[in-house]
Amino acid sequence: MKAAVKILLGLTLLLTGVGITVYWGHLLENKVSKPIPIARAKEATAPTSLALSPAPPRFDVPVHYRDKVVVLMFHNIDPTYQGRGTITPETFEADVKALVEKGYNVITAEQLVSFLEGKTRVPPNAVVITFDDGYKGTYLYAFPVLKKYRVPATVFLIGSLINHHPNFLTWEEVREMAQSGLVTFGGHTYDLHKGVPIDPYTTSPATVARIYDLRTGKSETAEAYHARVLEDSQKEQELFRQEIGKTSPFFAYPYGAYTPELDRALKEAGYSCFFTTLHGANCYGQDPHHIFRINAGAPWITPEKLLQEIRATALGTPGPRKFPPDFIPKWTQKPIKSSQSHHQPKVGRG
């Protein structure tokens, strides 16, 4: 009897030991043998992210308007140079501080589009901050303020000037801002932010004009125009893909100029949301692919005047407005010489 008990006890210990071995072997297999998914591996090994999230929306604020978004258009920020599209760093920080203190909610361009498409609501007193052209001052002076107050912004870049002009951003600076979690980027053409002749006496934005050849007296064909604009747009999107890892849906029209033909080329290149220079607030029910803006970046616009203009624009827009079918600026001047047929980029006017 005692012998039988010893045998039974021995078998029990043996089986228990095997079970424990199998159990721990299973754990070790899961911990060591199976590879960690790439995303989790990066989370486990990467240093703490420096990305910031925009400040959460505030609802316990005086309500100036609801269910509307006012988009602010800035250009350059510089402590010394003054022009109609340039403000000082002190003015920009005062603008942002006033927005925050007076209860305005700065939202992203993505939130704006989602609202216009009817997918989400926006908080009261919603505004979007945008910068055109991609000046160096955006990084040197605006970016620190955005981080300080945790407000997002969208910057529209002229691709040919990035890394190639001392007054404009570098791709390293663009990447740093993109990785911050506060700044998104959009297109402002690769190299079409300039005027071109449409006859011997008149120029017009290169994005909407069929170029007039001063030597032959002939204008660009519709097919040649489309190919030129499409190539430029695709070139900028490819730059975005190479430098910041993704293309952009956002595009700001140079000089505010647009036509259905331009929109077709932009959409073919992957853009889907177009920022105009047309003055107004944005409401649900309007064309979600065209965005009204107001000028916020002139030196004579104080923070007080900016807040007044935001409120007046929002309250003066009772509902969705239709966009004109096109907007084509034209500049008349003395007879154009053939050497001037392709003007250098002119920035600061949208």
Rosetta blueprint (number, residue, H / E / L):
1 M L
2 K H
3 A H
4 A H
5 V H
6 K H
7 I H
8 L H
9 L H
10 G H
11 L H
12 T H
13 L H
14 L H
15 L H
16 T H
17 G H
18 V H
19 G H
20 I H
21 T H
22 V H
23 Y H
24 W H
25 G H
26 H H
27 L H
28 L H
29 E H
30 N H
31 K H
32 V H
33 S H
34 K L
35 P L
36 I L
37 P L
38 I H
39 A H
40 R H
41 A H
42 K H
43 E H
44 A H
45 T H
46 A L
47 P L
48 T L
49 S L
50 L L
51 A L
52 L L
53 S L
54 P L
55 A L
56 P L
57 P L
58 R L
59 F L
60 D L
61 V L
62 P L
63 V L
64 H L
65 Y L
66 R L
67 D L
68 K E
69 V E
70 V E
71 V E
72 L E
73 M E
74 F E
75 H L
76 N E
77 I E
78 D L
79 P L
80 T L
81 Y L
82 Q L
83 G L
84 R L
85 G L
86 T E
87 I E
88 T L
89 P H
90 E H
91 T H
92 F H
93 E H
94 A H
95 D H
96 V H
97 K H
98 A H
99 L H
100 V H
101 E H
102 K L
103 G L
104 Y L
105 N E
106 V E
107 I L
108 T L
109 A H
110 E H
111 Q H
112 L H
113 V H
114 S H
115 F H
116 L H
117 E L
118 G L
119 K L
120 T L
121 R L
122 V L
123 P L
124 P L
125 N L
126 A E
127 V E
128 V E
129 I E
130 T E
131 F E
132 D E
133 D E
134 G L
135 Y E
136 K H
137 G H
138 T H
139 Y H
140 L H
141 Y H
142 A H
143 F H
144 P H
145 V H
146 L H
147 K H
148 K H
149 Y H
150 R L
151 V L
152 P L
153 A E
154 T E
155 V E
156 F E
157 L E
158 I L
159 G H
160 S H
161 L H
162 I L
163 N L
164 H L
165 H L
166 P L
167 N L
168 F E
169 L L
170 T L
171 W H
172 E H
173 E H
174 V H
175 R H
176 E H
177 M H
178 A H
179 Q H
180 S L
181 G L
182 L L
183 V E
184 T E
185 F E
186 G E
187 G E
188 H L
189 T L
190 Y L
191 D L
192 L L
193 H L
194 K L
195 G E
196 V E
197 P E
198 I E
199 D E
200 P L
201 Y L
202 T E
203 T E
204 S E
205 P E
206 A L
207 T L
208 V L
209 A L
210 R L
211 I L
212 Y E
213 D E
214 L L
215 R L
216 T L
217 G L
218 K E
219 S E
220 E L
221 T L
222 A H
223 E H
224 A H
225 Y H
226 H H
227 A H
228 R H
229 V H
230 L H
231 E H
232 D H
233 S H
234 Q H
235 K H
236 E H
237 Q H
238 E H
239 L H
240 F H
241 R H
242 Q H
243 E H
244 I H
245 G L
246 K L
247 T L
248 S L
249 P L
250 F E
251 F E
252 A E
253 Y L
254 P H
255 Y H
256 G H
257 A L
258 Y E
259 T L
260 P H
261 E H
262 L H
263 D H
264 R H
265 A H
266 L H
267 K H
268 E H
269 A L
270 G L
271 Y L
272 S L
273 C E
274 F E
275 F E
276 T L
277 T L
278 L L
279 H L
280 G L
281 A L
282 N E
283 C E
284 Y L
285 G L
286 Q L
287 D L
288 P L
289 H L
290 H E
291 I E
292 F L
293 R L
294 I E
295 N E
296 A L
297 G L
298 A L
299 P L
300 W L
301 I L
302 T L
303 P H
304 E H
305 K H
306 L H
307 L H
308 Q H
309 E H
310 I H
311 R H
312 A H
313 T H
314 A H
315 L H
316 G L
317 T L
318 P L
319 G L
320 P L
321 R L
322 K L
323 F L
324 P L
325 P L
326 D L
327 F E
328 I L
329 P L
330 K L
331 W E
332 T E
333 Q L
334 K L
335 P L
336 I L
337 K L
338 S H
339 S H
340 Q H
341 S L
342 H L
343 H L
344 Q L
345 P L
346 K L
347 V L
348 G L
349 R L
350 G L
